[in-house]
Amino acid sequence: MLQAQVNTTDSFQSYRERLTNFGSEFEIGRFLFIAKRSIIWAVLFFILAGLGAFLYLRYAARVYESTAVLQINNDNNAKMLNVQNIYELEDQNDLASAVEVIRSKVFIQRVIAKLPMNVSYYAEATFKTTEYYRASPYTVSYTLKSPDIYGTRFNLTFNEAANGGTLTYQFRGATIVKNYTTSAWIELPEASILININKAELKRRFDEGGKKYTYYFVINNPEDIADAYNKKVNVILLNEAAKTLRISLHDENALKAHDIVSMLAQEFIDYDVERRSQSAQKALEFIDSQLESVSLNLKTSEDSIQKFRSQHNVRDNEALNNFNMNRFGSLEDQLTRLQLEDRVLTEIDVRLSQEEVDVKSLLSIVVGTESEQTLAVPMSNLYRLLLEREEALFTVTSNSETIKAYNFQIDVQKKMLIASVRSLLTTVKTRRKALDEKVREYGAKLPNMSEQEVEYIGLQRLYSINEKFFTLLLEKKTEYSISEAGFTPKHMLLEKAKVALIPISPSRKTTLLTVILLALLASILLIIIRYMMHDKISSLNEIMKHTQASVSALGLIPKYKQDIPVSQLLVNKNPKSLIAEAFRSLRTNLQFISNEPGPKVMAVTSTISGEGKTFVAINLAGIISYSGKKVIIIDLDMRKPKIHLGFDVQNTIGMSTLLIGQEKLENCIQHSQLENLHFITAGPIPPNPSELIISKRMEAIVQELKTMYDLVIIDNPPVGLVTDGIATIQMADYPIYIFRADYSRRSFIQIVDRLYNENNIKKLSVVLNGVDVDRHTYGYTYGYGYGYGYGYGYGYYDDQGSSDKHLPWYKKIFGKKK
């Protein structure tokens, strides 16, 4: 007793779990079945994908890539000279600076200005447009009158002689047409245009089919071109240790991509030499300005000596000269150096007072002076801050807090440097004044000489100072000139750009792989969607699986290939048919449900109308009556009666009139074409069918019929819509639940499970109606694996078609569709 209660509890718990998990499990059989039914869609997807790939590969614009490899070096030949030690202060992060310079809009504008890209030439076909870069059959020169003409499309036509044609363009909503002659200027309000036609090249293009093209050109705005290619230029670091950069560009014209990349690399090398030589040039400019002034002073001193000697007839006194050399030589040297120092510091002070400071030029000026050691450190610090601010501007705006911090540090450093320069300048002036006093002191100690001799010695000393200063400036100029000549390209082009012959896009392999993956993905997605949306019962296996075989599988009924007649009784028309044999199998399987002697009651129901319960009831009754047993069918589906239609009789009397006592039982029983098959129709539709079905009168009628017939078959109303028939199902010896393949929803299985567990109908069995027995693909057939399989072959039964060899080719490949 206790064990039975435990088993009942476990069974009910298992039933609850089935209800909870219903529909959440993945069924590989159903998935493969749906995949098989979706093959035609998958083939269509692949065909469309292949067609799309063909059109894309045929008409998509070809994109070519050109690359060059550049090595960034820090070595500088000018460093061998002492005057160029300032280049040790250059930016140590040369790679990052090089990348930003090459990608900058200003640098790209400089490159484009050296290429023939001010005018673009095109040939337009139906689906494709080709640019003629350096290969146009005509060239255009222009003089711009208004920048509004930039980007305007000018269409050209050529006459038969190829010496002119028409020029058409739209400007501000108006269409303008002009005739032109080659090598003659066309005057337009916005520009003057000169068109030169290469007749031989144009004839060759026309011979190759170019007459069908539309030729046009566009005058480009340099800034717009720079903006466009600024986004296309790609500069990446190849090897940080080797300091190599890879410059690449993608463009629809292979030659243009090659020219731009080549010019970017070469122009960067030239730009670097130009940039590094600027400091030497600034120093030379300063020396030249000083030489001009000192040369004038030297000339004046020389003229003064000559004039004084001619006027006073003074000759050089060797003793005095020796005394002058001994006494004044060292003082003159010191005065010369201080004079140079004074001028250098004054120049630095003036330049530091300007808003924009070129620190490298200041460093080049101060090299070799006494102030070099004092000013080198603060100048280096200022130069470093300026470089860091320049690098920061690549990533932040000029109003950011980072730039404001750099500006503050630069201002502080400049003020400190200016203070140092002015302090040094004051010291130099003080020393010059002291030396001048020293010279005068020595002059007072000269031997007794006339006033003319003393004046002459002063003129000679002034000339000597100017001469030494002039010589010193010449030496510095020579050093800087040699330094400037020592600037050679320090960067090296390791790999030159080449004209690409094979486009990188569209790639045939990539395109084919992409469309195959897309078609495959679309097919899988379709199958998944259809799987998720597919809620129809397709096999007895599904029913058994979701009920865990708690209900019996009585069998299946094949799909009738022809139109079912109104009578619905088929087994008497062709007893050897596949469908008749299926009903015989049902009749045989009934003994496994109940094999006790005596009359039996069979109740047939379904979830909704249209699943074939009446069809099954009529034909099952017919096949049982063939065995000699007396069978009667009762139509209890009083809301939607069909038994009278199946036997083609009137529905004036029947169960409704019988249950209310209006008619007697013997008056309601009608005979069919089969000898042992009788039936009772539903009768007129009553207002209260539920109350009639569950009344005691119903039970009495069934008991009375059992005394008259071997089998009473009750055609119940669908229990998924109403619960009228549950009482008769509970009293039945053979409760049968009908499902229809590819019509009944999978959720209907839960109703069977509830009838078995909640209503305690333990003898409940199911029949799958309308099965297409031609489906045997992927193992997802309509068998159920519980010993109720059928071995019907083609060819024996004449209503189910023929063998596979007579099927159409498309059904052999894809299987027959519903």
TORTI-144040 format. One record per residue (C-alpha): residue in three letters; x, y, z. Coordinates in steps of 0.25 Angstrom, whole numbers, padded with zeros to 4 digits, always signed. Each point is the difference from the previous one (the first is absolute). Layout:
! TORTI-144040
ALAXYZ ...
This chain:
! TORTI-144040
MET+0000+0000+0000 LEU+0011+0010+0004 GLN+0008-0004-0012 ALA-0012+0003-0009 GLN-0001+0013+0006 VAL+0015+0003-0002 ASN-0001-0004-0015 THR-0013+0009-0002 THR+0008+0012+0006 ASP+0012-0002-0009 SER-0009-0002-0012 PHE-0007+0013+0003 GLN+0013+0007+0003 SER+0005-0004-0013 TYR-0012+0004-0007 ARG+0001+0014+0006 GLU+0015+0001-0005 ARG-0005-0004-0014 LEU-0010+0012+0000 THR+0011+0009+0005 ASN+0010-0004-0010 PHE-0009-0002-0012 GLY+0006+0006-0013 SER+0013+0004+0007 GLU+0008-0012-0005 PHE+0007+0000-0013 GLU-0004-0011-0009 ILE+0010-0004-0010 GLY-0009-0008-0008 ARG-0010+0011-0002 PHE+0011+0010-0003 LEU+0006-0010-0011 PHE-0015-0002-0006 ILE-0001+0016-0001 ALA+0013+0001-0006 LYS-0003-0010-0010 ARG-0013+0008-0003 SER+0008+0013-0001 ILE+0010-0006-0010 ILE-0006+0007-0012 TRP+0001+0014+0007 ALA+0014-0003+0003 VAL+0003-0003-0014 LEU-0007+0013-0004 PHE+0008+0008+0010 PHE+0013-0006-0006 ILE-0005+0003-0014 LEU-0003+0015+0004 ALA+0014+0001+0008 GLY+0007-0005-0013 LEU-0007+0009-0008 GLY+0003+0012+0009 ALA+0014-0004+0001 PHE+0001+0000-0016 LEU-0006+0013-0001 TYR+0009+0006+0011 LEU+0012-0006-0006 ARG-0004+0005-0014 TYR-0004+0015+0004 ALA+0007+0003+0013 ALA+0011+0011-0001 ARG+0014-0006+0001 VAL+0008+0004+0011 TYR+0015+0000-0001 GLU+0011+0001+0011 SER+0013+0007-0001 THR+0011-0001+0011 ALA+0014+0005+0004 VAL+0009-0003+0011 LEU+0008+0012+0007 GLN+0011-0001+0010 ILE+0001+0011+0010 ASN+0014+0003+0004 ASN+0006+0010+0010 ASP+0014+0001-0006 ASN+0004+0013-0005 ASN+0013+0003-0007 ALA+0000+0015+0005 LYS+0002-0005+0014 MET+0015-0002-0003 LEU+0001+0015+0001 ASN+0000+0006+0014 VAL-0010+0011-0005 GLN-0011-0010-0002 ASN+0000-0007+0014 ILE-0014+0007+0001 TYR-0006-0012-0008 GLU+0002-0009+0012 LEU-0012+0008+0005 GLU-0009-0005-0011 ASP-0013-0008+0004 GLN+0004-0014+0004 ASN-0013-0006-0004 ASP+0003+0002-0015 LEU-0010-0012-0004 ALA-0012+0006+0007 SER+0003+0014-0006 ALA+0003-0006-0014 VAL-0014-0007+0000 GLU-0007+0012+0004 VAL+0007+0009-0010 ILE-0003-0010-0012 ARG-0014-0001+0004 SER-0002+0015+0002 LYS-0009+0008-0009 VAL+0010+0010-0003 PHE+0011-0010-0004 ILE-0010-0007-0009 GLN-0004+0013-0007 ARG+0015+0002-0003 VAL+0001-0013-0006 ILE-0013+0001-0008 ALA+0005+0014-0006 LYS+0011-0008-0006 LEU-0009-0010-0007 PRO-0009+0002-0012 MET-0013+0000+0009 ASN-0006+0013-0002 VAL-0009-0005-0011 SER-0006-0014+0000 TYR-0004-0007-0013 TYR-0011-0011+0000 ALA-0007-0009-0010 GLU-0014-0004+0004 ALA-0007-0013-0004 THR-0013-0006+0003 PHE+0004-0006+0013 LYS+0014+0004+0002 THR+0009+0013+0000 THR+0015-0001-0003 GLU+0010+0012+0003 TYR+0010+0003-0010 TYR+0012+0004+0008 ARG+0012+0004-0009 ALA-0007-0008-0011 SER-0011+0010-0004 PRO-0002+0002-0015 TYR-0001+0015+0003 THR+0006+0009+0010 VAL-0006+0013+0006 SER+0006+0013+0004 TYR-0007+0010+0008 THR+0001+0014+0006 LEU-0010+0001+0012 LYS-0009+0012+0001 SER-0009-0005+0011 PRO+0003-0011+0010 ASP-0015-0004-0001 ILE+0003-0008-0013 TYR+0008-0010+0008 GLY-0006-0014+0000 THR-0009+0003-0012 ARG-0002-0011-0010 PHE+0004+0004-0015 ASN-0006-0010-0010 LEU+0008+0000-0014 THR-0004-0005-0013 PHE+0010-0001-0012 ASN-0003+0002-0015 GLU+0004-0009-0011 ALA+0013+0008-0003 ALA+0003-0001+0015 ASN+0004+0015+0000 GLY-0011+0005+0008 GLY-0014-0003+0005 THR-0010+0005+0011 LEU+0002+0002+0015 THR-0012-0001+0009 TYR-0001+0003+0015 GLN-0010+0004+0010 PHE+0003+0012+0009 ARG-0010+0006+0011 GLY-0012-0008-0007 ALA+0003+0005-0014 THR+0005-0009-0011 ILE+0011+0006-0008 VAL+0004-0005-0014 LYS+0013+0005-0007 ASN+0007-0004-0013 TYR+0015-0001+0001 THR+0011-0002-0009 THR+0013-0007+0004 SER+0011+0009+0004 ALA-0009+0012+0001 TRP-0004+0007+0013 ILE-0015-0001+0005 GLU-0004+0012+0008 LEU-0010-0003+0010 PRO-0005+0009+0012 GLU+0007-0009+0010 ALA+0012-0004-0007 SER+0008+0000-0013 ILE+0002-0014-0005 LEU+0010-0006-0011 ILE-0003-0014-0005 ASN+0011-0007-0008 ILE-0004-0013-0007 ASN+0010-0011-0003 LYS-0006-0005-0013 ALA+0007-0013-0001 GLU-0003-0004+0015 LEU-0015+0004-0002 LYS-0001-0008-0013 ARG+0006-0012+0007 ARG-0010+0001+0011 PHE-0011+0001-0010 ASP+0005-0012-0007 GLU-0001-0008+0013 GLY-0014+0003+0002 GLY+0002+0014+0007 LYS-0011+0007-0008 LYS-0011-0006+0009 TYR+0007+0007+0012 THR-0004+0014+0006 TYR+0013+0008+0001 TYR+0001+0011+0011 PHE+0010+0007+0009 VAL-0001+0007+0013 ILE+0009+0011+0005 ASN+0004-0003+0014 ASN+0001+0008+0013 PRO+0014-0003+0005 GLU-0005+0001+0015 ASP-0011-0010-0004 ILE+0010-0010-0007 ALA+0009+0001+0013 ASP-0012-0003+0009 ALA-0004-0012-0009 TYR+0014-0006+0000 ASN+0003+0004+0014 LYS-0010-0011+0004 LYS+0006-0010-0010 VAL+0015+0001+0004 ASN+0004-0010+0010 VAL+0013+0000+0007 ILE+0004-0011+0010 LEU+0012-0004+0007 LEU+0006-0013-0005 ASN+0012-0002+0009 GLU+0003+0010+0012 ALA+0014-0006+0001 ALA+0003+0003-0014 LYS-0008+0013-0001 THR-0007-0004-0012 LEU-0014+0006-0005 ARG-0009-0006-0010 ILE-0008+0010-0008 SER-0012-0005-0008 LEU-0011+0005-0008 HIS-0013-0006-0005 ASP-0006+0006-0013 GLU-0008-0004-0012 ASN+0011+0004-0009 ALA+0013-0008+0001 LEU+0009+0010-0006 LYS-0005+0012+0009 ALA+0002-0009+0012 HIS+0014-0002-0004 ASP+0003+0014-0003 ILE-0006+0005+0013 VAL+0008-0010+0009 SER+0013+0002-0008 MET-0001+0015+0002 LEU-0004-0001+0014 ALA+0013-0008+0003 GLN+0009+0009-0008 GLU-0006+0013+0004 PHE+0002-0004+0015 ILE+0014-0002-0003 ASP+0002+0013-0006 TYR-0008+0007+0010 ASP+0008-0005+0011 VAL+0013+0005-0007 GLU-0007+0013-0002 ARG-0004+0001+0015 ARG+0013-0003+0006 SER+0008+0010-0009 GLN-0009+0011+0004 SER+0008+0003+0013 ALA+0013+0001-0008 GLN-0007+0009-0010 LYS-0005+0009+0012 ALA+0014+0000+0006 LEU+0006+0004-0014 GLU-0010+0011-0002 PHE+0004+0006+0014 ILE+0015-0001-0004 ASP-0003+0006-0013 SER-0007+0012+0006 GLN+0012+0002+0010 LEU+0010-0001-0011 GLU-0006+0011-0008 SER+0000+0009+0012 VAL+0015-0004+0004 SER+0004+0001-0014 LEU-0005+0014-0001 ASN+0007+0003+0013 LEU+0013-0006-0005 LYS+0000+0008-0013 THR-0002+0012+0008 SER+0011-0003+0009 GLU+0009-0003-0011 ASP-0004+0013-0008 SER+0003+0008+0013 ILE+0014-0006+0001 GLN+0003+0003-0014 LYS-0005+0014+0001 PHE+0007+0003+0013 ARG+0013-0005-0006 SER-0001+0008-0013 GLN-0004+0013+0008 HIS+0011-0001+0010 ASN+0011-0008-0007 VAL+0000-0010+0012 ARG+0008-0013-0002 ASP-0001-0013+0008 ASN+0010+0000+0011 GLU+0005-0014+0003 ALA+0003+0003+0015 LEU-0014+0005+0002 ASN-0006-0011-0008 ASN+0007-0010+0009 PHE-0004+0007+0012 ASN-0015+0001-0005 MET+0000-0015-0003 ASN+0006-0004+0014 ARG-0009+0010+0008 PHE-0013+0000-0008 GLY+0000-0013-0007 SER-0007-0008+0011 LEU-0009+0011+0003 GLU-0005+0001-0014 ASP-0002-0015-0001 GLN-0009+0001+0013 LEU-0007+0013-0006 THR-0003-0008-0013 ARG-0006-0012+0007 LEU-0008+0009+0010 GLN-0005+0008-0012 LEU-0005-0013-0007 GLU-0006-0005+0013 ASP-0007+0014+0002 ARG-0006-0001-0014 VAL-0004-0015+0002 LEU-0007+0002+0013 THR-0007+0013-0005 GLU-0006-0009-0012 ILE-0004-0011+0009 ASP-0007+0010+0009 VAL-0008+0006-0012 ARG-0004-0014-0005 LEU-0005-0004+0014 SER-0009+0012+0001 GLN-0007-0005-0012 GLU-0013-0009+0001 GLU+0005-0011-0008 VAL+0014-0005+0004 ASP+0009-0008-0009 VAL+0009-0006+0011 LYS+0008-0008-0010 SER+0005+0012-0007 LEU+0003+0007+0013 LEU+0009-0012+0004 SER+0007+0000-0013 ILE+0003+0015+0002 VAL+0005-0002+0015 VAL+0009-0012-0004 GLY+0015+0004+0002 THR-0002+0012+0008 GLU+0003+0001+0015 SER-0015+0000+0003 GLU-0002-0014-0006 GLN+0002-0007+0013 THR-0009+0009+0008 LEU-0011+0000-0010 ALA+0000-0014-0005 VAL-0008-0006+0011 PRO-0011+0010+0001 MET-0001+0000-0015 SER+0000-0015-0001 ASN-0012+0000+0011 LEU-0008+0010-0008 TYR+0003-0008-0013 ARG-0005-0013+0007 LEU-0013+0007+0005 LEU-0003+0005-0014 LEU+0002-0014-0006 GLU-0009-0006+0011 ARG-0011+0010-0003 GLU+0001-0002-0015 GLU-0002-0015+0002 ALA-0012+0002+0010 LEU-0007+0008-0010 PHE-0002-0012-0009 THR-0009-0006+0011 VAL-0006+0012+0007 THR-0005+0013-0004 SER+0007+0013+0003 ASN-0010+0004+0011 SER+0002-0013+0008 GLU+0006+0001+0014 THR+0012-0008-0005 ILE+0004+0011-0010 LYS-0003+0011+0010 ALA+0010-0007+0010 TYR+0010-0001-0011 ASN-0002+0015-0004 PHE+0002+0004+0015 GLN+0013-0008+0001 ILE+0005+0006-0014 ASP-0003+0014+0005 VAL+0008-0003+0013 GLN+0012-0005-0007 LYS+0000+0011-0010 LYS+0000+0010+0011 MET+0011-0007+0007 LEU+0008-0001-0013 ILE-0002+0015-0003 ALA+0004+0004+0014 SER+0013-0009-0002 VAL+0003+0007-0013 ARG-0002+0014+0005 SER+0009-0003+0012 LEU+0011-0005-0009 LEU-0002+0012-0009 THR+0002+0009+0012 THR+0013-0008+0004 VAL+0005+0001-0014 LYS-0002+0015-0001 THR+0007+0002+0013 ARG+0012-0008-0004 ARG+0001+0008-0013 LYS-0001+0013+0008 ALA+0011-0005+0009 LEU+0009-0004-0012 ASP-0002+0013-0006 GLU+0005+0007+0012 LYS+0012-0010+0000 VAL+0003+0004-0014 ARG+0000+0015+0004 GLU+0009-0003+0012 TYR+0010-0007-0009 GLY-0001+0012-0010 ALA+0004+0009+0011 LYS+0013-0008+0002 LEU+0005+0001-0014 PRO+0013+0006-0003 ASN+0002+0014-0003 MET-0007+0002-0013 SER-0006+0011-0008 GLU-0015+0002+0000 GLN-0001-0005-0014 GLU+0007-0013+0003 VAL-0009-0003+0011 GLU-0012+0003-0009 TYR+0005-0009-0010 ILE+0002-0011+0010 GLY-0014+0001+0004 LEU-0005-0001-0015 GLN+0009-0013-0002 ARG-0006-0006+0013 LEU-0014+0002-0005 TYR+0003-0006-0013 SER+0007-0012+0006 ILE-0013-0002+0009 ASN-0009+0001-0012 GLU+0009-0009-0008 LYS+0000-0011+0010 PHE-0015+0001+0002 PHE-0002-0001-0015 THR+0010-0012+0000 LEU-0007-0007+0011 LEU-0014+0002-0007 LEU+0006-0006-0013 GLU+0005-0012+0008 LYS-0014-0002+0006 LYS-0006+0001-0014 THR+0009-0010-0006 GLU-0003-0010+0012 TYR-0015+0002-0002 SER+0001-0001-0015 ILE+0007-0013+0001 SER-0010-0005+0010 GLU-0011+0004-0010 ALA+0007-0008-0011 GLY+0001-0012+0010 PHE-0015-0002+0001 THR-0003-0012-0008 PRO-0013-0009+0001 LYS+0000-0007+0012 HIS-0012-0009-0003 MET+0000-0011-0010 LEU-0010-0006-0009 LEU+0001-0015+0002 GLU-0011-0004-0009 LYS-0005+0008-0012 ALA-0015+0001-0003 LYS-0004-0009-0012 VAL-0012+0001-0009 ALA-0010-0011+0004 LEU-0004-0009-0011 ILE-0010-0008+0009 PRO-0011+0007+0008 ILE-0002-0003+0014 SER-0015+0002-0001 PRO-0009-0006-0004 SER+0007-0013+0004 ARG-0005-0012-0008 LYS+0003-0009+0012 THR-0005+0009+0011 THR-0013+0003-0008 LEU-0003-0014-0003 LEU+0003-0004+0014 THR-0009+0011+0006 VAL-0012-0003-0009 ILE+0001-0015+0003 LEU+0001+0003+0015 LEU-0012+0010-0002 ALA-0008-0010-0007 LEU+0003-0011+0010 LEU-0003+0010+0011 ALA-0013+0004-0006 SER-0004-0015-0002 ILE+0003-0004+0014 LEU-0007+0013+0005 LEU-0012-0004-0008 ILE+0000-0015+0005 ILE+0001+0005+0014 ILE-0011+0010-0002 ARG-0009-0011-0006 TYR+0004-0009+0011 MET-0004+0010+0011 MET-0013+0003-0008 HIS-0003-0015-0003 ASP-0010-0005+0010 LYS-0007-0010-0008 ILE+0001-0015+0004 SER+0007-0008-0011 SER+0002-0014+0006 LEU-0005-0009+0011 ASN+0014+0001+0006 GLU-0003+0014+0004 ILE-0013-0004+0007 MET+0007-0012+0007 LYS+0012+0009+0004 HIS-0008+0011+0006 THR-0009-0010+0008 GLN+0012-0009+0003 ALA-0008-0011-0006 SER-0011+0001+0011 VAL-0011-0001-0011 SER+0000-0011-0010 ALA+0002+0002-0015 LEU-0011-0007-0007 GLY+0005+0002-0014 LEU+0000+0010-0011 ILE-0009+0003-0012 PRO+0007+0003-0014 LYS-0003+0013-0007 TYR-0011-0003-0011 LYS+0006+0005-0013 GLN-0014+0003-0006 ASP-0012+0008+0004 ILE-0007-0006+0012 PRO-0015-0003-0004 VAL-0011+0006+0007 SER-0003-0013+0007 GLN+0014-0001+0005 LEU-0002-0015+0000 LEU+0012-0005-0008 VAL+0003-0014+0005 ASN-0011-0006-0008 LYS+0004+0006-0013 ASN+0014-0006-0001 PRO+0002-0011+0011 LYS+0014-0002-0005 SER+0005+0014+0001 LEU+0010+0005+0009 ILE-0010+0008+0008 ALA-0009-0012+0002 GLU+0012-0008+0005 ALA+0004+0011+0010 PHE-0014-0001+0006 ARG+0001-0015+0001 SER+0013+0002+0008 LEU-0008+0010+0009 ARG-0010-0011+0002 THR+0011-0010+0003 ASN+0007+0009+0010 LEU-0013+0002+0008 GLN+0001-0014+0006 PHE+0013+0005+0007 ILE-0009+0011+0007 SER-0011-0009+0005 ASN-0002-0015-0004 GLU-0011-0003+0010 PRO-0012-0007-0006 GLY-0013+0007-0001 PRO-0005+0013-0007 LYS+0009+0012+0000 VAL-0001+0015+0000 MET+0009+0008-0009 ALA+0001+0015+0002 VAL+0007+0008-0011 THR+0004+0015+0002 SER+0010+0010-0004 THR+0005+0014+0004 ILE-0007+0009-0010 SER-0008-0002-0012 GLY+0006-0005-0013 GLU+0010-0010+0006 GLY-0008-0012-0006 LYS-0007-0006+0012 THR-0013-0002-0008 PHE+0007-0006-0012 VAL+0008-0010+0009 ALA-0013-0004+0008 ILE-0007-0003-0013 ASN+0011-0008-0007 LEU+0004-0007+0013 ALA-0015-0004+0002 GLY+0000-0005-0014 ILE+0012-0008+0000 ILE-0004-0006+0014 SER-0014-0003-0006 TYR+0007-0008-0011 SER+0005-0010+0010 GLY-0015-0004+0003 LYS-0002+0009+0013 LYS-0012+0009+0001 VAL+0005+0014+0002 ILE-0008+0013+0002 ILE+0005+0014-0001 ILE-0006+0011+0009 ASP+0002+0015-0004 LEU+0002+0007+0013 ASP+0006+0013-0007 MET-0013+0007+0001 ARG+0006+0013-0002 LYS+0006-0003-0014 PRO-0006-0014-0004 LYS+0006-0007-0012 ILE-0005-0015+0001 HIS-0012+0003-0008 LEU+0009+0006-0011 GLY+0009-0012+0000 PHE-0012-0010-0002 ASP-0008+0010-0009 VAL-0013+0001+0009 GLN-0008+0010+0006 ASN+0002+0005+0014 THR-0014+0002+0005 ILE+0001-0010+0011 GLY+0011-0005+0008 MET+0007+0001+0013 SER-0005+0014+0004 THR-0014-0005-0001 LEU+0003-0013+0006 LEU+0006+0006+0012 ILE-0012+0009+0003 GLY-0009-0012-0001 GLN-0007+0005-0013 GLU+0004-0012-0008 LYS+0002-0015+0003 LEU+0013-0007-0002 GLU-0005-0009-0011 ASN-0005+0012-0008 CYS+0013+0007+0000 ILE+0009-0012-0004 GLN+0003+0000-0015 HIS+0007-0010-0009 SER+0012+0003-0009 GLN+0004-0007-0013 LEU+0008-0010+0008 GLU-0008-0011+0006 ASN+0005+0000+0014 LEU+0002+0015+0001 HIS-0011+0009+0006 PHE+0000+0015+0005 ILE-0007+0010+0007 THR+0001+0014-0004 ALA+0001+0012+0009 GLY-0014+0006-0003 PRO-0004+0014+0001 ILE+0010+0009+0007 PRO-0004+0002+0014 PRO+0002+0013+0009 ASN+0006-0009+0011 PRO+0009-0011-0006 SER+0009-0001+0012 GLU-0011-0003+0010 LEU-0006-0010-0010 ILE+0013-0008-0001 ILE+0003-0001+0014 SER-0014-0004+0004 LYS-0004-0013+0006 ARG-0008-0003-0013 MET+0013+0000-0008 GLU+0006-0011+0008 ALA-0013-0008+0000 ILE-0001+0001-0016 VAL+0015-0005+0000 GLN-0003-0011+0009 GLU-0013-0004-0009 LEU+0009+0001-0013 LYS+0010-0010+0006 THR-0011-0010+0001 MET-0003+0001-0014 TYR+0014+0002-0007 ASP+0014-0005+0002 LEU+0006+0013-0001 VAL-0005+0014+0003 ILE+0008+0011-0006 ILE-0002+0014+0005 ASP+0004+0012-0008 ASN+0003+0010+0011 PRO+0001+0015-0002 PRO+0015+0006+0000 VAL+0004+0000+0015 GLY+0010+0012-0003 LEU-0012+0009-0002 VAL-0011-0006+0009 THR+0001-0010+0011 ASP-0013-0007-0003 GLY+0006-0013-0005 ILE+0009-0003+0012 ALA-0011-0007+0007 THR-0002-0010-0011 ILE+0015-0001-0002 GLN+0001-0005+0014 MET-0010-0011-0001 ALA+0006-0005-0014 ASP+0007-0013-0001 TYR+0008+0006-0012 PRO+0002+0015+0002 ILE+0007+0005-0012 TYR+0006+0014-0003 ILE+0002+0004-0014 PHE+0011+0009-0005 ARG+0002+0004-0014 ALA+0015+0001-0006 ASP+0004+0014-0004 TYR-0013+0006+0006 SER-0001-0003+0014 ARG+0009+0009+0009 ARG+0010-0006+0009 SER-0006+0007+0012 PHE-0012-0009-0002 ILE+0008-0011+0006 GLN-0001+0006+0013 ILE-0015-0002+0000 VAL+0002-0015-0002 ASP+0010+0000+0011 ARG-0010+0007+0009 LEU-0011-0010-0004 TYR+0009-0011+0004 ASN+0005+0005+0013 GLU-0010+0010+0005 ASN-0013-0007-0005 ASN+0006-0014+0003 ILE-0003-0005-0014 LYS+0011-0011+0000 LYS-0005-0007-0012 LEU+0001+0012-0009 SER+0007-0003-0014 VAL+0003+0009-0011 VAL-0001+0000-0015 LEU+0008+0008-0010 ASN-0009+0003-0012 GLY+0004+0006-0013 VAL+0014-0005-0001 ASP+0008+0002-0013 VAL+0007-0013+0000 ASP+0010+0004-0012 ARG+0008+0008+0011 HIS+0012-0009+0004 THR+0011+0010+0000 TYR+0010+0003+0012 GLY-0006-0011+0008 TYR-0012+0009+0004 THR-0011-0009-0005 TYR-0013-0002+0005 GLY+0003-0013+0008 TYR+0000+0000+0015 GLY+0010-0011+0004 TYR-0009-0008+0009 GLY-0003-0012-0008 TYR-0012+0007-0008 GLY+0008+0002-0013 TYR-0005-0003-0014 GLY+0007-0006-0012 TYR-0009+0005-0011 GLY+0008+0000-0013 TYR-0003+0007-0013 GLY-0007-0007-0011 TYR-0009-0009+0007 TYR-0011+0010+0004 ASP-0005+0007-0012 ASP-0004+0013+0007 GLN+0013+0004+0006 GLY+0008+0003-0013 SER+0012-0008-0006 SER+0014-0003+0003 ASP+0011+0010+0001 LYS+0005-0002-0014 HIS-0013+0006-0005 LEU+0002+0013+0009 PRO+0004+0013-0007 TRP+0014+0004+0002 TYR-0002+0011+0009 LYS-0008-0009+0010 LYS+0012-0010+0000 ILE+0009+0012+0004 PHE-0008+0008+0009 GLY-0011-0010+0004 LYS-0015+0002-0001 LYS-0005+0012+0006 LYS-0013+0001+0007 
